[in-house]
């Protein structure tokens, strides 16, 4: 009788939490994990591969292409290894996101759910579904994606500027980046639930051969590259002058793939850039890294403001472009067979590596919308499938911008392809390599 009473008291004292990784696949700068672990005595870490990523969408494309899938698996493998050092496992599930999470929460008898805040339309919808299903679940939702806490903005999300420049001026005047959170040294006791839809975790270990484009997924590779870029190459000192290079490794930060899936924290980037400025050099180039992260921040919160309009033909402005979808033209663009050499070189680079420079993305998007007169959403969907650094806010936000239905105050951003070619590939080396 005494033993049963003790067991009952133990059960009542158990506060069991699940931490749901999404676009924050790291252990550094993880205030969401720290907050959850303050509240629970047992914890499970999970990641869900949504089956919709492997099925054709409205544009006939599977969202998760080969390069991004491989990068994700590498990242999950690294995360699993890091958790293992702390005595935990990473539970990887595959199916419909909301269904997987609801089933997990029911099966494990969890009292708490920890998650990083994200403004993506689908990400918000998934979490809202879970909240509606579990009225008594303690949901701990913490901002970890960007540089700022939304409560510190001098405006509400509903009233935030639709144009980048006024957004930047207000944020720079009134806001400071959040500090990097303390390191995770110890975690609560692990809890391993019995779930039917567990994905074969070995798939995160048995990886395809390394690619030759330089990107290796995971927090370990991310922090290593950041350190190399800043403190071995000292490349941040010349970033503003070199960032438009089409095909060199050290001339731009190349941090975007790790930032996109959250294996690198934007706040950690700023912390180390500030250290670079204090110990090596501070100039316009080091500021420009911060400037580019502000663009990322801007698109992240703007998608929160506009919700489903982020993906509509008329965009956030609600006006329809004078373009259409032609399957044959779209295929030629995807394959790098448009007849515009600089565009074709960039598109073939993308197909082979999963990456393209920011300058290249602007050129191929401008060509797609203005020269080829195509529906911008198909271009955005192709980038979503192909880009190893796909981010829902930045990708769709930039396409809206180029299509004239987003945040561009001029409304018509067309590039002169010949002039751009002469400027950024004057000797034809880039075209020769990829064509």
Buried (B, 14 or more C-beta within 10 A) or exposed (E): EEEEEEEEEEEEEEBBBBBBBBBBBBBBBBBBBBBBBEBBBBBBBBBBBBBBBEEEEEBEBBBBBBBBBBBBBBBBBBBBBBBEEEEBBBBBBBBBBBBBBBBBBEEBEBBBBBBBBBBBBBBBEBBEBBEEEBEEBBEBBBBBBBBBBBEEBEBEEEEBBBEBEEBBEBBEEEBEBBEBBEEBEEBBEBBEBEBEBBBEBEBBEEBEEEBEBEBBBBBBBBBEBBEEBBBEEEBBBBBBEEBBBBBEBBBBBBBBBBBBBBBBBBBBBBBBBBEBBEEEEBEEBBBBBBBBBBBBBBBBBBBBBBBEBBBBBEBBBEEEBEBEEBEEBBEBBBEBEBEBBBBBBBBBBBBBBBBBBBBBBBBBBBBBBBBBEBBBBBBBBBBBBBBBBBBBBBBBBBBBBBBBBBBBEEEEBEBEBEEBBEEBBEEEEBBEEBE
